[in-house]
Amino acid sequence: HIFTLLFTLLFTHAGIAQSTGTFTDSRDGQTYKTISFKSALTGTTFTWMVQNLNYKVQNSYAYDDNESNRKKLGLLYTWEAAKKACPNGWHLATDSEWSMLVSEFGGTDKAGEALKSVNGWNEDGNGTNSSGFNALPGGQRTTEGSYRVLGYFGFWWSSTPTGEEGKVWGWDISYGGPDMSIKSKVFRYDVDILGGVSVRCVRD
């Protein structure tokens, strides 16, 4: 097998059946934690990586071009790079897969708290990570090549174009900040394909 998927734990959160495991990328030997959700709505099981992808391809970047940021945060990819970066047997999450994930944990107004990691978010913006998803505020790379908002925002690609030239649906989660109601929110927005944001892969 080119991958190892070990189911190590079964537990339930808010009626959602979940199981955790690991996957080893045969291309570079890196091991990623995974979590499988059985959708309460459809009965379908989705397996997500619960770490940002860290496989180096052309047009992937460590935050601030500092390689030491890769271990925790993974890499920031352009959209074209992101579409090719997931290992065999996995794919860049679609817009509908993101939507289902967010709806499982309370929808766009509430899911942020369950999806966020328990540390690393600025201004009291940490989450509970009750989902096991461990979303990190990895910031973004601008189309001009500068880096911004580390610790304040996490951004992730979907594989789904918006229909407007050069734009793709993305998902982001924001920090705590002065308006703490935003702490729990998840946002769907249109992203310029030349920017650099994080990648989560979903099992085929």
ZADO-1210 file (C-alpha; in nm, 4 decimals, padded with zeros to 6 digits):
<atoms>
<atom x="00.0000" y="00.0000" z="00.0000" code="HIS" pos="1"/>
<atom x="00.1180" y="00.3529" z="-00.0705" code="ILE" pos="2"/>
<atom x="-00.0523" y="00.4729" z="00.2414" code="PHE" pos="3"/>
<atom x="-00.1285" y="00.3633" z="00.5943" code="THR" pos="4"/>
<atom x="-00.4629" y="00.4484" z="00.7445" code="LEU" pos="5"/>
<atom x="-00.4998" y="00.3386" z="01.1028" code="LEU" pos="6"/>
<atom x="-00.8266" y="00.3877" z="01.2827" code="PHE" pos="7"/>
<atom x="-00.7305" y="00.4374" z="01.6433" code="THR" pos="8"/>
<atom x="-01.0280" y="00.5871" z="01.8143" code="LEU" pos="9"/>
<atom x="-01.4043" y="00.6010" z="01.7876" code="LEU" pos="10"/>
<atom x="-01.5978" y="00.8732" z="01.9587" code="PHE" pos="11"/>
<atom x="-01.9020" y="01.0905" z="01.9108" code="THR" pos="12"/>
<atom x="-01.9393" y="01.4675" z="01.9169" code="HIS" pos="13"/>
<atom x="-02.2875" y="01.6128" z="01.8914" code="ALA" pos="14"/>
<atom x="-02.4085" y="01.2886" z="01.7402" code="GLY" pos="15"/>
<atom x="-02.1388" y="01.2871" z="01.4735" code="ILE" pos="16"/>
<atom x="-01.9563" y="00.9572" z="01.4370" code="ALA" pos="17"/>
<atom x="-01.5836" y="01.0229" z="01.4057" code="GLN" pos="18"/>
<atom x="-01.2713" y="00.8128" z="01.3875" code="SER" pos="19"/>
<atom x="-00.9083" y="00.9211" z="01.3831" code="THR" pos="20"/>
<atom x="-00.6151" y="00.7740" z="01.1984" code="GLY" pos="21"/>
<atom x="-00.2912" y="00.8514" z="01.0183" code="THR" pos="22"/>
<atom x="-00.1740" y="00.8572" z="00.6594" code="PHE" pos="23"/>
<atom x="00.1879" y="00.8393" z="00.5436" code="THR" pos="24"/>
<atom x="00.2672" y="01.0150" z="00.2153" code="ASP" pos="25"/>
<atom x="00.4944" y="00.7777" z="00.0252" code="SER" pos="26"/>
<atom x="00.6380" y="01.0667" z="-00.1785" code="ARG" pos="27"/>
<atom x="00.8327" y="01.2170" z="00.1121" code="ASP" pos="28"/>
<atom x="00.7558" y="00.9976" z="00.4146" code="GLY" pos="29"/>
<atom x="00.5565" y="01.2607" z="00.6031" code="GLN" pos="30"/>
<atom x="00.2752" y="01.1296" z="00.8231" code="THR" pos="31"/>
<atom x="-00.0492" y="01.3246" z="00.8609" code="TYR" pos="32"/>
<atom x="-00.3220" y="01.2806" z="01.1180" code="LYS" pos="33"/>
<atom x="-00.6668" y="01.2160" z="00.9733" code="THR" pos="34"/>
<atom x="-01.0248" y="01.2191" z="01.0916" code="ILE" pos="35"/>
<atom x="-01.3293" y="01.0555" z="00.9373" code="SER" pos="36"/>
<atom x="-01.6748" y="01.2083" z="00.9755" code="PHE" pos="37"/>
<atom x="-01.9938" y="01.0219" z="00.8994" code="LYS" pos="38"/>
<atom x="-02.2356" y="01.2875" z="00.7852" code="SER" pos="39"/>
<atom x="-02.5515" y="01.2990" z="00.9927" code="ALA" pos="40"/>
<atom x="-02.7299" y="01.4402" z="00.6867" code="LEU" pos="41"/>
<atom x="-02.6237" y="01.1987" z="00.4140" code="THR" pos="42"/>
<atom x="-02.4705" y="00.9007" z="00.5934" code="GLY" pos="43"/>
<atom x="-02.1597" y="00.9427" z="00.3763" code="THR" pos="44"/>
<atom x="-01.8181" y="00.9167" z="00.5424" code="THR" pos="45"/>
<atom x="-01.5519" y="01.1752" z="00.4580" code="PHE" pos="46"/>
<atom x="-01.1887" y="01.1394" z="00.5630" code="THR" pos="47"/>
<atom x="-00.9937" y="01.4656" z="00.5964" code="TRP" pos="48"/>
<atom x="-00.6330" y="01.5363" z="00.6787" code="MET" pos="49"/>
<atom x="-00.6335" y="01.7354" z="01.0010" code="VAL" pos="50"/>
<atom x="-00.3010" y="01.9009" z="00.9244" code="GLN" pos="51"/>
<atom x="-00.2246" y="02.1452" z="00.6453" code="ASN" pos="52"/>
<atom x="-00.0491" y="01.9827" z="00.3515" code="LEU" pos="53"/>
<atom x="00.3302" y="02.0180" z="00.3590" code="ASN" pos="54"/>
<atom x="00.4348" y="01.8587" z="00.0301" code="TYR" pos="55"/>
<atom x="00.6714" y="02.0815" z="-00.1663" code="LYS" pos="56"/>
<atom x="00.5731" y="02.1478" z="-00.5274" code="VAL" pos="57"/>
<atom x="00.6407" y="02.4397" z="-00.7616" code="GLN" pos="58"/>
<atom x="00.4518" y="02.7509" z="-00.6410" code="ASN" pos="59"/>
<atom x="00.4263" y="02.6350" z="-00.2798" code="SER" pos="60"/>
<atom x="00.5748" y="02.8523" z="-00.0088" code="TYR" pos="61"/>
<atom x="00.6630" y="02.8452" z="00.3600" code="ALA" pos="62"/>
<atom x="00.5214" y="03.1459" z="00.5472" code="TYR" pos="63"/>
<atom x="00.7739" y="03.4334" z="00.5265" code="ASP" pos="64"/>
<atom x="00.9860" y="03.1964" z="00.3133" code="ASP" pos="65"/>
<atom x="01.1009" y="03.0521" z="00.6471" code="ASN" pos="66"/>
<atom x="01.1281" y="02.6725" z="00.6244" code="GLU" pos="67"/>
<atom x="01.0831" y="02.6346" z="01.0010" code="SER" pos="68"/>
<atom x="00.7195" y="02.7466" z="00.9617" code="ASN" pos="69"/>
<atom x="00.6378" y="02.4379" z="00.7539" code="ARG" pos="70"/>
<atom x="00.6337" y="02.1780" z="01.0292" code="LYS" pos="71"/>
<atom x="00.3328" y="02.3218" z="01.2105" code="LYS" pos="72"/>
<atom x="00.1608" y="02.5304" z="00.9424" code="LEU" pos="73"/>
<atom x="00.2279" y="02.3378" z="00.6213" code="GLY" pos="74"/>
<atom x="00.2823" y="02.5259" z="00.2963" code="LEU" pos="75"/>
<atom x="00.0868" y="02.7987" z="00.1167" code="LEU" pos="76"/>
<atom x="-00.0033" y="02.7020" z="-00.2399" code="TYR" pos="77"/>
<atom x="-00.1311" y="02.8788" z="-00.5464" code="THR" pos="78"/>
<atom x="-00.4529" y="02.7171" z="-00.6712" code="TRP" pos="79"/>
<atom x="-00.2902" y="02.5443" z="-00.9674" code="GLU" pos="80"/>
<atom x="-00.0243" y="02.4021" z="-00.7346" code="ALA" pos="81"/>
<atom x="-00.2871" y="02.3020" z="-00.4783" code="ALA" pos="82"/>
<atom x="-00.4812" y="02.1000" z="-00.7344" code="LYS" pos="83"/>
<atom x="-00.1735" y="01.8849" z="-00.8021" code="LYS" pos="84"/>
<atom x="-00.0267" y="01.8615" z="-00.4520" code="ALA" pos="85"/>
<atom x="-00.2465" y="01.6061" z="-00.2698" code="CYS" pos="86"/>
<atom x="-00.1101" y="01.2495" z="-00.2671" code="PRO" pos="87"/>
<atom x="-00.2477" y="00.9665" z="-00.4773" code="ASN" pos="88"/>
<atom x="-00.5853" y="00.8559" z="-00.3391" code="GLY" pos="89"/>
<atom x="-00.6615" y="01.2063" z="-00.2041" code="TRP" pos="90"/>
<atom x="-00.7859" y="01.5307" z="-00.3571" code="HIS" pos="91"/>
<atom x="-00.8097" y="01.8996" z="-00.2804" code="LEU" pos="92"/>
<atom x="-01.1316" y="01.9507" z="-00.0845" code="ALA" pos="93"/>
<atom x="-01.4265" y="02.0660" z="-00.2937" code="THR" pos="94"/>
<atom x="-01.6511" y="02.3580" z="-00.2041" code="ASP" pos="95"/>
<atom x="-01.9339" y="02.1171" z="-00.1221" code="SER" pos="96"/>
<atom x="-01.7065" y="01.9088" z="00.1046" code="GLU" pos="97"/>
<atom x="-01.6140" y="02.2230" z="00.2971" code="TRP" pos="98"/>
<atom x="-01.9807" y="02.3190" z="00.3169" code="SER" pos="99"/>
<atom x="-02.0758" y="01.9781" z="00.4580" code="MET" pos="100"/>
<atom x="-01.7927" y="01.9889" z="00.7113" code="LEU" pos="101"/>
<atom x="-01.8952" y="02.3337" z="00.8337" code="VAL" pos="102"/>
<atom x="-02.2639" y="02.2405" z="00.8519" code="SER" pos="103"/>
<atom x="-02.1810" y="01.9309" z="01.0616" code="GLU" pos="104"/>
<atom x="-02.0382" y="02.1580" z="01.3309" code="PHE" pos="105"/>
<atom x="-02.3063" y="02.4230" z="01.3509" code="GLY" pos="106"/>
<atom x="-02.2870" y="02.6126" z="01.0226" code="GLY" pos="107"/>
<atom x="-02.0943" y="02.9254" z="00.9303" code="THR" pos="108"/>
<atom x="-02.1978" y="03.1173" z="01.2447" code="ASP" pos="109"/>
<atom x="-02.0766" y="02.8570" z="01.4944" code="LYS" pos="110"/>
<atom x="-01.8409" y="02.6033" z="01.3375" code="ALA" pos="111"/>
<atom x="-01.5216" y="02.8068" z="01.3805" code="GLY" pos="112"/>
<atom x="-01.4902" y="02.7286" z="01.7494" code="GLU" pos="113"/>
<atom x="-01.5227" y="02.3513" z="01.6938" code="ALA" pos="114"/>
<atom x="-01.2865" y="02.3524" z="01.3945" code="LEU" pos="115"/>
<atom x="-01.0111" y="02.5745" z="01.5392" code="LYS" pos="116"/>
<atom x="-00.7007" y="02.4491" z="01.7164" code="SER" pos="117"/>
<atom x="-00.6742" y="02.5083" z="02.0920" code="VAL" pos="118"/>
<atom x="-00.3682" y="02.7319" z="02.0566" code="ASN" pos="119"/>
<atom x="-00.1918" y="02.9587" z="01.8073" code="GLY" pos="120"/>
<atom x="-00.4762" y="03.2043" z="01.7472" code="TRP" pos="121"/>
<atom x="-00.4186" y="03.5689" z="01.8427" code="ASN" pos="122"/>
<atom x="-00.6371" y="03.7853" z="02.0677" code="GLU" pos="123"/>
<atom x="-00.8139" y="03.5039" z="02.2532" code="ASP" pos="124"/>
<atom x="-00.9226" y="03.3486" z="01.9254" code="GLY" pos="125"/>
<atom x="-00.8427" y="02.9867" z="02.0078" code="ASN" pos="126"/>
<atom x="-01.1078" y="02.7215" z="01.9535" code="GLY" pos="127"/>
<atom x="-01.2111" y="02.4048" z="02.1347" code="THR" pos="128"/>
<atom x="-01.1087" y="02.1720" z="01.8487" code="ASN" pos="129"/>
<atom x="-01.4032" y="01.9529" z="01.9511" code="SER" pos="130"/>
<atom x="-01.4204" y="01.8472" z="01.5845" code="SER" pos="131"/>
<atom x="-01.0618" y="01.7211" z="01.5828" code="GLY" pos="132"/>
<atom x="-01.0060" y="01.9258" z="01.2652" code="PHE" pos="133"/>
<atom x="-00.7319" y="02.1425" z="01.4234" code="ASN" pos="134"/>
<atom x="-00.7627" y="02.4478" z="01.1948" code="ALA" pos="135"/>
<atom x="-00.4562" y="02.6711" z="01.2269" code="LEU" pos="136"/>
<atom x="-00.4212" y="03.0456" z="01.1511" code="PRO" pos="137"/>
<atom x="-00.1572" y="02.9975" z="00.8819" code="GLY" pos="138"/>
<atom x="-00.2056" y="03.3358" z="00.7144" code="GLY" pos="139"/>
<atom x="-00.1670" y="03.3854" z="00.3398" code="GLN" pos="140"/>
<atom x="00.0735" y="03.4804" z="00.0643" code="ARG" pos="141"/>
<atom x="-00.0453" y="03.7750" z="-00.1433" code="THR" pos="142"/>
<atom x="-00.0371" y="03.7792" z="-00.5242" code="THR" pos="143"/>
<atom x="00.2603" y="04.0202" z="-00.4920" code="GLU" pos="144"/>
<atom x="00.4545" y="03.7659" z="-00.2834" code="GLY" pos="145"/>
<atom x="00.4303" y="03.9199" z="00.0644" code="SER" pos="146"/>
<atom x="00.2911" y="03.7394" z="00.3698" code="TYR" pos="147"/>
<atom x="00.0183" y="03.8534" z="00.6064" code="ARG" pos="148"/>
<atom x="-00.2176" y="03.7780" z="00.8979" code="VAL" pos="149"/>
<atom x="-00.0328" y="03.4817" z="01.0537" code="LEU" pos="150"/>
<atom x="-00.2072" y="03.4044" z="01.3837" code="GLY" pos="151"/>
<atom x="-00.5173" y="03.5990" z="01.2790" code="TYR" pos="152"/>
<atom x="-00.6684" y="03.4041" z="00.9895" code="PHE" pos="153"/>
<atom x="-00.6606" y="03.0581" z="00.8381" code="GLY" pos="154"/>
<atom x="-00.7429" y="03.0317" z="00.4669" code="PHE" pos="155"/>
<atom x="-00.7997" y="02.7159" z="00.2627" code="TRP" pos="156"/>
<atom x="-00.8619" y="02.6464" z="-00.1039" code="TRP" pos="157"/>
<atom x="-01.1481" y="02.4531" z="-00.2468" code="SER" pos="158"/>
<atom x="-01.1122" y="02.2938" z="-00.5895" code="SER" pos="159"/>
<atom x="-01.4283" y="02.4695" z="-00.7109" code="THR" pos="160"/>
<atom x="-01.4178" y="02.7764" z="-00.9417" code="PRO" pos="161"/>
<atom x="-01.6716" y="03.0531" z="-00.8723" code="THR" pos="162"/>
<atom x="-01.7504" y="03.1011" z="-01.2409" code="GLY" pos="163"/>
<atom x="-01.5723" y="03.4375" z="-01.2427" code="GLU" pos="164"/>
<atom x="-01.2410" y="03.4348" z="-01.4316" code="GLU" pos="165"/>
<atom x="-00.9433" y="03.3771" z="-01.2001" code="GLY" pos="166"/>
<atom x="-01.1556" y="03.3206" z="-00.8873" code="LYS" pos="167"/>
<atom x="-01.2131" y="03.0088" z="-00.6786" code="VAL" pos="168"/>
<atom x="-01.4205" y="02.9421" z="-00.3679" code="TRP" pos="169"/>
<atom x="-01.2151" y="02.9444" z="-00.0493" code="GLY" pos="170"/>
<atom x="-01.2947" y="02.9114" z="00.3196" code="TRP" pos="171"/>
<atom x="-01.1503" y="03.1069" z="00.6090" code="ASP" pos="172"/>
<atom x="-01.1730" y="03.1296" z="00.9842" code="ILE" pos="173"/>
<atom x="-01.0817" y="03.4471" z="01.1733" code="SER" pos="174"/>
<atom x="-00.9289" y="03.5302" z="01.5119" code="TYR" pos="175"/>
<atom x="-01.1091" y="03.6584" z="01.8232" code="GLY" pos="176"/>
<atom x="-01.0457" y="04.0318" z="01.8019" code="GLY" pos="177"/>
<atom x="-01.2598" y="04.3215" z="01.9219" code="PRO" pos="178"/>
<atom x="-01.5824" y="04.1624" z="01.7949" code="ASP" pos="179"/>
<atom x="-01.5758" y="03.8246" z="01.9678" code="MET" pos="180"/>
<atom x="-01.8848" y="03.7088" z="01.7783" code="SER" pos="181"/>
<atom x="-01.6522" y="03.6612" z="01.4808" code="ILE" pos="182"/>
<atom x="-01.4466" y="03.4107" z="01.6804" code="LYS" pos="183"/>
<atom x="-01.6850" y="03.1266" z="01.5986" code="SER" pos="184"/>
<atom x="-01.7552" y="03.2169" z="01.2375" code="LYS" pos="185"/>
<atom x="-01.6413" y="03.0498" z="00.9177" code="VAL" pos="186"/>
<atom x="-01.6496" y="03.2480" z="00.5935" code="PHE" pos="187"/>
<atom x="-01.6842" y="03.1338" z="00.2325" code="ARG" pos="188"/>
<atom x="-01.5279" y="03.3806" z="-00.0086" code="TYR" pos="189"/>
<atom x="-01.3846" y="03.4138" z="-00.3583" code="ASP" pos="190"/>
<atom x="-01.0065" y="03.3857" z="-00.3830" code="VAL" pos="191"/>
<atom x="-00.7659" y="03.5000" z="-00.6539" code="ASP" pos="192"/>
<atom x="-00.6040" y="03.1824" z="-00.7899" code="ILE" pos="193"/>
<atom x="-00.2572" y="03.3437" z="-00.7839" code="LEU" pos="194"/>
<atom x="-00.2591" y="03.4001" z="-00.4080" code="GLY" pos="195"/>
<atom x="-00.1178" y="03.1423" z="-00.1683" code="GLY" pos="196"/>
<atom x="-00.3269" y="02.9720" z="00.1011" code="VAL" pos="197"/>
<atom x="-00.3347" y="02.6429" z="00.2914" code="SER" pos="198"/>
<atom x="-00.4507" y="02.3033" z="00.1627" code="VAL" pos="199"/>
<atom x="-00.6510" y="02.0253" z="00.3245" code="ARG" pos="200"/>
<atom x="-00.6840" y="01.6987" z="00.1364" code="CYS" pos="201"/>
<atom x="-00.9853" y="01.4648" z="00.1420" code="VAL" pos="202"/>
<atom x="-00.9704" y="01.0904" z="00.0760" code="ARG" pos="203"/>
<atom x="-01.1092" y="00.9884" z="-00.2653" code="ASP" pos="204"/>
</atoms>
